[in-house]
Structures are given as C-alpha cells and as structure tokens.
Amino acid sequence: MGKQFSGNLMIEEGKKKGILVKEFGKTLYPNAEKRTNFTEIDETGAVYIEDGEYTENNQKVYYFTGNVDNNWVKFGKDGDNDLYWRIIRTNEDGGLRLLYAGTEPNTQEGYIKDGSTTTFKYNSNYNNTTYVGYKYGDSSSLEKNRGNNQDSDIKQTIDKWYSTTINGKSDGNSHNYSDYVSKTAIYCNDRSGDNWGTSTMYYAAYYRLVQNKNHPSFKCGLNTTNNKKELYNDAKTSGGREKDMFSVSKTSGGNGELTYPVALMTADEIVFAGGLYGQDSQSYYYLNSSNSSVTGTYYWWTMSPYDADSDGWAGVFGVNGSGYPGYLSNSNVRGSGVVRPVLSLKSCVQLSGSGTTGDPYIPHIDDTCVGQDN
C-alpha cells in the first residue's frame, strides 16, 4: 500500500514467566498419590502428596522421594559460584522448601564452610536435654528448655552463612536474593517427648521413626510417644508445640523467633524423602548429580532431637556420608558434622526451567512479590 510503519520492541529483564511456586505441586503433579509404606527405604523416585493430620492445618504437601533427578534449583551465589539446591517439598503456606547441595551439581562438598572450617557442632554444651534445641533456655524444666533465649552453635553457623551469602546480596536484576525467601515458613525442632526427669528422655521423632517406624510427620509436634497419636499441647509447657515451630514471621503459626528465614531439614523429612533410620538409602538428599555422596564421607545434621540422658548425652538425628550412605542415625550434639541449610522460596516466586541439572529451576520475582512475606 506504499505505507511504512515504525516502532520499538522493549525486552525487560527479570520478567520471565514460568510456574508460580504456590501452583507447583498441583500444576506439575496433579495425579500424585499418598505414600503408604514408611517401613522400607524408597529409592525409585516419585512425587507424593500428604495432607490431613500429618501436615499443618491439614494443607496439601507435595514431596519428592527417592532418586529423583528433576528437583534441582539454581539460586543465589557464593562469590562467583552459583548455588544449587534440591527441592524437598511444598510448604503448607504455599512456599517451596530447598536443601542446599553445593556450588555445582556433581560436588562432594554440598555443605557450607566458614573459611577453612568444614565441620561444626550442633551445640558445644551437651550434658542435658536443653542442648537439643535449635534455640534453647535453661535446664530446670521442660518448659524452660523451650525458653529460646539462646542460639545453638549450629544456628549461629547458619545465620552467619546466610547473612554473608544470601541476605542483601543482589540478584543482578535490581532485587536481592533475600527478597525471594519466605519469612512465614516453619522449621520444626520437635522437642515433644516423654520421661522428663528420668534417666533417659526420648523425643517424639524417636518414637515415630525408630521405635515404631510408623508415619512421619510434616506437622510439628505430632507426638507418637507410647503409640499415641496426639498433638503436643502439654499445659505445663508455655506455648506448647509453637515454641518448636521456628519462623521469622508469625503469620502461619510459627514462633517468630528466627533471625533469618533459614534452618535445617528434619528427620521426618528424610523419611518422607525415602530414607530410614539405621538403613542405607540412595535417595536424592544423599546424592549429587553423579549418584555419589553429596557430602563425601561427612555426616550432616538435621534439627530433630533424638534423646537425652543423665550421663551427659543429648542426641540429634543426622545423615551419614559414603561410609553408610544416606543412613539416618543419632549423634551427640557436640559431635562434628557438616551443615546443609534449608530455606523456602516465597509462594509468589515464579520458576523457569524443568528441574534437571542441565535445566535447573531458576526463580524469578517481581516488585509485588518483593514486598510480601510469602
């Protein structure tokens, strides 16, 4: 027609669209089923769903089990090195929980360091029940164990790492990596149990995962002591189970006592992921992309108490390295282990990618999401 048109094409960085985190499970895994057998390891690789009494507020949780290869996330940097993570599960608040896996997918150093220091104590003090706490009070009563006015050694280690690696560090697109992280996510340090004041006290995770080997729980404080399924709301314990539900924000029912929105995996999450107490397991939490140990020979910590006794023992669950691969076990809090932090992406974050090592999920955020706690 003899006419000419002109215009401008504008491409904006940081606005890639993908899967919204809060839609992750139901969009990608609409046919997920409940797993019914927790008495054997599960290495095959699948996504399951849990809800009802084993989750907070009966919300649906989608979780990865076994040797899966599509739950990789690339998020954050340590200097010039990218940080890699494995998706553990969706959270009841709609966020997405990630386990640190190192600076490259095939690493055997999938843990944090402080200079040349690679192993850390859970707590330097170890001679009573108090010191299984991620935060703790004093030893005079079970209630005061939960005083939560002192940070454990391991919390101090994780907070220092987060403050120098994630907090306030730019993503290169006008936002900070800390903008992506949920403040409402709850991290469970389940100190419910029985036999307080006797020679040996066992915590609820011991009964769930070791003695009875029954159903693990995402719900913090689901007490199965003496084969009873009952919530831990002991009237003698101020705040009940909420004192064990660590979070930055109280919006979703957490205690609001975390400095930063980061903590550790629970022993229950290890069992949901395909592991088992006292047995080797070649599941994703143990593996790197080369199907060998992500921590080499090193033992690594969870935040689930196991037991405490009058002989100066306070025990917490952890996971063995290549000597006993993926083996869920018990260690004294003053022992040495490596640290694999856990954090949660906000529900409003979007993910591009497919979750493989060659195409890991990459989080993206907009200005609206930046201003939200989750």
C-alpha positions in Angstrom: 0.0 0.0 0.0 3.1 2.3 0.0 2.9 2.8 3.7 5.7 2.4 6.3 5.4 1.6 10.0 8.0 2.0 12.8 8.0 1.1 16.5 10.1 0.0 19.4 10.5 -3.5 20.8 11.2 -3.5 24.5 12.6 -6.5 26.3 12.6 -6.3 30.1 15.0 -8.5 32.1 13.8 -10.3 35.2 10.3 -10.8 34.0 10.5 -14.3 32.7 7.3 -16.3 33.3 7.0 -19.8 34.5 5.4 -21.9 37.2 4.2 -20.0 40.2 5.6 -21.6 43.3 2.2 -21.8 45.0 0.9 -23.7 42.0 4.0 -26.0 41.7 2.5 -29.2 43.1 -0.9 -29.2 41.6 0.3 -28.0 38.2 3.1 -30.4 37.7 1.9 -33.4 39.7 -1.9 -33.4 39.6 -2.0 -37.2 39.9 0.3 -37.5 42.9 -0.8 -40.2 45.3 -0.3 -40.8 49.0 2.6 -43.0 50.0 1.5 -45.7 52.4 4.7 -47.6 53.3 7.3 -45.9 55.5 8.8 -49.1 56.9 11.2 -49.6 54.0 13.5 -47.3 52.1 12.2 -45.9 48.8 14.9 -45.2 46.1 12.8 -45.4 43.0 12.0 -41.7 42.5 8.5 -40.2 42.7 6.4 -37.3 43.9 3.8 -38.0 46.6 1.1 -36.0 48.4 0.4 -35.7 52.1 -2.4 -33.9 53.9 -4.6 -34.4 57.0 -3.3 -35.0 60.4 0.4 -35.1 59.2 0.5 -31.5 57.9 -0.1 -28.1 59.4 -3.7 -27.1 59.1 -4.4 -30.2 57.0 -2.9 -28.5 54.0 -1.7 -30.5 51.0 2.1 -31.0 50.7 3.8 -32.4 47.6 7.2 -34.0 48.3 10.0 -35.7 46.4 11.0 -39.3 47.3 13.9 -41.5 46.2 16.5 -40.9 43.5 14.8 -38.2 41.6 16.7 -36.0 39.0 14.1 -33.2 38.4 14.2 -31.3 41.7 17.3 -29.1 41.1 17.2 -25.4 41.7 19.9 -22.8 40.9 19.5 -19.9 43.3 22.0 -17.4 44.7 25.7 -17.1 44.5 28.7 -17.5 46.8 31.2 -15.1 45.2 31.3 -16.1 41.6 29.9 -19.5 42.2 26.2 -20.4 41.7 24.4 -22.2 44.5 22.5 -25.4 43.8 19.6 -26.8 45.9 17.3 -29.8 45.9 13.5 -29.3 46.3 12.3 -31.2 49.4 8.6 -30.3 49.3 6.0 -27.7 49.1 5.2 -25.9 52.4 1.8 -25.7 53.9 2.0 -21.9 53.4 2.4 -22.4 49.6 6.2 -21.9 49.6 8.8 -24.3 48.3 11.4 -25.9 50.6 15.0 -26.3 49.4 18.0 -28.2 50.7 21.5 -26.8 50.0 23.5 -29.0 47.6 26.7 -27.1 46.9 28.2 -24.9 44.2 28.0 -27.4 41.3 25.7 -30.4 40.8 28.4 -33.1 41.0 30.1 -31.8 44.1 31.0 -33.9 47.1 31.2 -30.7 49.1 27.4 -29.9 49.3 27.7 -28.1 52.6 28.7 -24.7 53.9 32.1 -23.6 55.2 33.4 -20.9 57.4 36.9 -20.1 56.0 38.7 -23.4 56.2 36.3 -24.9 58.7 34.0 -27.5 57.3 32.5 -29.4 60.3 30.6 -27.9 63.2 29.0 -29.0 66.4 25.3 -28.8 66.9 26.0 -27.4 70.3 29.2 -27.2 72.3 27.2 -27.8 75.5 25.8 -31.3 75.7 25.1 -32.5 79.2 21.3 -32.2 79.4 18.1 -32.0 77.4 18.4 -28.3 76.8 21.0 -28.6 74.1 18.9 -30.4 71.5 17.3 -27.0 71.0 17.9 -25.0 67.8 17.3 -22.2 70.3 17.0 -23.0 74.0 16.5 -21.7 77.5 17.8 -23.4 80.7 17.7 -26.9 82.1 15.5 -26.5 85.1 12.3 -27.8 83.4 11.0 -29.0 80.1 9.1 -25.7 79.8 12.3 -23.7 80.4 14.2 -25.8 77.9 12.0 -24.0 75.4 12.9 -20.6 76.7 14.5 -19.9 73.3 16.6 -17.0 74.5 19.9 -18.5 73.4 21.1 -19.6 69.9 22.5 -23.0 69.4 26.0 -23.2 67.9 24.6 -24.6 64.6 22.0 -21.7 64.3 24.9 -19.2 64.7 26.8 -21.0 62.0 23.8 -21.0 59.6 22.9 -17.4 60.4 26.4 -16.2 59.7 26.5 -18.1 56.3 23.0 -16.7 55.3 24.0 -13.1 56.3 27.1 -13.1 54.1 25.8 -15.2 51.2 22.0 -14.6 50.7 20.9 -11.7 52.8 21.1 -8.4 50.9 23.1 -9.8 48.0 21.9 -8.6 44.6 20.5 -11.0 42.0 21.7 -8.7 39.2 18.2 -7.6 38.4 17.5 -4.9 41.0 16.4 -7.3 43.7 18.2 -9.1 46.5 18.3 -12.9 46.9 16.7 -12.5 50.3 13.7 -11.0 48.6 12.9 -14.4 47.3 12.9 -16.2 50.7 9.7 -16.9 52.7 9.5 -15.4 56.1 6.4 -17.4 57.1 7.9 -20.9 56.5 8.1 -23.0 59.7 11.2 -25.2 60.6 10.4 -27.8 63.2 12.7 -28.5 66.2 10.2 -31.0 67.8 11.1 -31.3 71.5 7.9 -33.1 72.4 8.5 -36.3 74.3 8.1 -38.2 77.5 10.0 -39.4 80.6 11.1 -35.9 81.5 13.2 -36.1 84.7 14.1 -39.8 84.3 17.4 -41.3 83.3 16.7 -41.2 79.6 14.2 -39.0 77.7 13.2 -39.8 74.2 11.7 -37.3 71.8 8.7 -37.8 69.6 10.7 -38.3 66.4 12.4 -41.3 68.0 9.1 -42.9 68.6 7.8 -42.1 65.1 10.9 -43.0 63.2 12.9 -45.5 65.3 10.8 -47.4 67.8 7.6 -47.7 65.9 8.7 -46.8 62.3 5.2 -45.5 61.6 4.1 -42.5 59.7 6.5 -39.5 59.7 5.0 -36.0 60.1 5.3 -32.6 58.5 3.2 -31.3 61.4 5.5 -30.1 64.1 4.8 -31.7 67.5 2.7 -34.7 66.3 3.5 -36.8 69.3 3.5 -40.6 68.9 5.0 -41.5 72.3 3.6 -44.7 73.8 1.9 -45.4 70.4 -0.4 -42.4 70.9 -1.2 -40.0 68.1 -1.8 -36.8 69.9 -0.7 -33.2 69.5 1.8 -32.0 72.0 0.0 -29.2 73.9 1.2 -30.0 77.4 -0.3 -27.5 79.8 3.0 -27.5 81.7 4.8 -26.2 78.6 4.3 -22.5 77.9 3.3 -22.0 74.2 3.1 -25.8 73.6 4.4 -27.0 70.3 4.6 -23.5 68.9 7.8 -23.0 70.8 9.4 -25.6 68.5 7.9 -24.1 65.3 10.7 -21.7 64.3 10.0 -18.9 61.8 10.7 -15.3 61.1 7.0 -14.2 60.8 4.2 -15.5 63.0 1.6 -15.2 60.1 1.4 -19.0 59.5 1.6 -20.0 63.2 5.4 -20.1 63.7 7.0 -18.6 66.8 8.7 -15.6 65.0 12.0 -16.3 66.8 14.3 -16.8 63.8 16.8 -14.1 63.0 16.9 -15.2 59.3 14.5 -17.5 57.4 16.8 -20.5 57.2 17.3 -23.6 59.3 17.8 -27.4 58.7 16.0 -30.4 57.4 14.0 -32.6 59.8 14.5 -36.4 60.4 10.8 -36.8 59.3 11.6 -35.1 56.0 14.4 -37.6 55.5 12.0 -40.5 55.9 9.4 -38.8 53.6 12.3 -38.5 51.1 12.9 -42.2 51.1 15.4 -42.7 54.0 15.1 -44.8 57.1 16.7 -44.9 60.5 19.6 -47.4 60.5 19.5 -48.3 56.8 21.4 -47.1 53.8 19.4 -45.1 51.2 20.4 -43.9 47.7 17.9 -41.1 47.7 18.3 -37.5 46.4 19.1 -36.0 49.8 22.3 -38.1 49.9 23.2 -37.9 46.2 24.9 -35.5 43.8 24.3 -35.5 40.1 26.9 -38.2 39.6 25.0 -40.5 42.0 27.6 -40.4 44.7 27.6 -38.8 48.1 26.9 -35.0 48.1 28.9 -34.7 51.3 31.6 -37.3 50.7 32.3 -39.2 53.9 30.9 -36.5 56.1 27.9 -36.8 58.5 25.4 -34.0 58.3 22.9 -32.6 60.8 19.1 -32.4 60.9 17.2 -30.3 63.6 15.3 -33.2 65.1 16.1 -34.2 68.7 16.5 -38.0 69.4 17.2 -38.4 73.1 18.9 -37.1 76.2 20.1 -38.9 79.4 21.5 -38.2 82.8 25.0 -39.3 81.7 25.6 -36.2 79.7 24.2 -37.2 76.4 22.0 -35.0 74.2 21.3 -36.6 70.8 20.1 -35.2 67.4 19.3 -37.1 64.2 21.7 -36.8 61.3 22.6 -38.4 58.0 25.7 -40.4 57.2 28.0 -39.9 54.2 29.5 -42.5 52.0 30.6 -44.9 54.8 26.9 -45.6 55.5 25.2 -43.9 52.5 22.0 -42.0 53.4 21.8 -43.7 56.7 19.7 -41.8 59.3 21.4 -42.0 62.7 21.8 -40.4 66.0 24.8 -38.3 67.2 25.7 -36.3 70.3 25.3 -32.6 69.8 29.0 -32.0 70.5 30.0 -34.3 67.6 31.2 -32.9 64.3 29.1 -32.8 61.2 28.7 -30.7 58.1 25.8 -28.2 57.7 23.3 -28.2 54.8 21.0 -25.2 55.2 17.3 -25.3 54.3 15.3 -22.3 53.1 12.0 -21.7 51.4 11.1 -19.8 48.3 8.0 -17.5 48.6 4.7 -18.7 47.1 4.7 -15.7 44.8 8.1 -16.5 43.2 8.0 -17.9 39.6 10.2 -20.7 38.3 11.5 -21.3 34.8 13.3 -24.5 33.8 12.5 -28.1 34.2 14.4 -29.1 37.3 17.2 -31.2 35.8 20.9 -30.4 36.3 21.1 -29.2 32.7 18.0 -27.1 33.0 17.5 -26.4 36.8 14.6 -24.4 38.1 15.6 -20.7 38.3 13.5 -18.4 40.5 12.2 -15.0 39.2 10.5 -12.3 41.2 8.5 -9.1 40.6 8.2 -5.9 42.7 4.9 -7.0 44.2 6.4 -10.3 45.4 9.4 -8.5 46.9 7.1 -6.7 49.4 5.4 -9.9 50.6 6.5 -12.1 53.4 5.4 -15.1 51.3 
